[in-house]
Amino acid sequence: RLTREGRLARGLELRRELCEYDEEQTPKLGETIKEFFERTGKVWADIAHEWLQSYGKQMRRDAYSLCKQRYNEVLPLLMEFDELLKLEQEEMEREKQLGTRHVGGEPGAARPREHK
């Protein structure tokens, strides 16, 4: 199990990897292949037409195939990122229940001063 710092480092690494993909060609967290294709089908159809010179029904089949390929390529990264988010939220909730703060405290909170 990763430490908080390890989760943060891996999360940043995953975000960098995901940012390498065009947003129009990347599924959103929790999006099904069907929803992804409905949202981005035009982009994939344009790519299928340009790359594969396909038309009509064949273009739609090729577009779906390209979309599915990207979905399967990116899905493991999205799932890992989602798991890291859930772990962080669980840890923050535990700390909140215990009355502890993670390193740096709450955003905007002042650090306690030492009295001499």
ChimeraX attribute file (.defattr): number of C-alpha atoms within 10 A of each C-alpha:
attribute: neighborCount
match mode: 1-to-1
recipient: residues
	/A:1	6
	/A:2	11
	/A:3	9
	/A:4	15
	/A:5	10
	/A:6	12
	/A:7	18
	/A:8	15
	/A:9	13
	/A:10	16
	/A:11	19
	/A:12	13
	/A:13	13
	/A:14	15
	/A:15	14
	/A:16	11
	/A:17	12
	/A:18	17
	/A:19	11
	/A:20	9
	/A:21	13
	/A:22	8
	/A:23	11
	/A:24	14
	/A:25	19
	/A:26	21
	/A:27	24
	/A:28	15
	/A:29	12
	/A:30	12
	/A:31	15
	/A:32	13
	/A:33	17
	/A:34	13
	/A:35	13
	/A:36	20
	/A:37	22
	/A:38	11
	/A:39	14
	/A:40	19
	/A:41	20
	/A:42	14
	/A:43	15
	/A:44	23
	/A:45	24
	/A:46	17
	/A:47	18
	/A:48	23
	/A:49	18
	/A:50	12
	/A:51	9
	/A:52	14
	/A:53	12
	/A:54	18
	/A:55	15
	/A:56	9
	/A:57	9
	/A:58	15
	/A:59	20
	/A:60	19
	/A:61	16
	/A:62	20
	/A:63	25
	/A:64	22
	/A:65	15
	/A:66	18
	/A:67	26
	/A:68	17
	/A:69	11
	/A:70	16
	/A:71	21
	/A:72	12
	/A:73	12
	/A:74	18
	/A:75	19
	/A:76	11
	/A:77	17
	/A:78	21
	/A:79	13
	/A:80	14
	/A:81	20
	/A:82	15
	/A:83	14
	/A:84	19
	/A:85	15
	/A:86	12
	/A:87	15
	/A:88	16
	/A:89	12
	/A:90	12
	/A:91	14
	/A:92	15
	/A:93	13
	/A:94	13
	/A:95	13
	/A:96	12
	/A:97	9
	/A:98	9
	/A:99	8
	/A:100	12
	/A:101	12
	/A:102	11
	/A:103	8
	/A:104	10
	/A:105	11
	/A:106	10
	/A:107	6
	/A:108	7
	/A:109	8
	/A:110	9
	/A:111	9
	/A:112	6
	/A:113	6
	/A:114	5
	/A:115	4
	/A:116	3
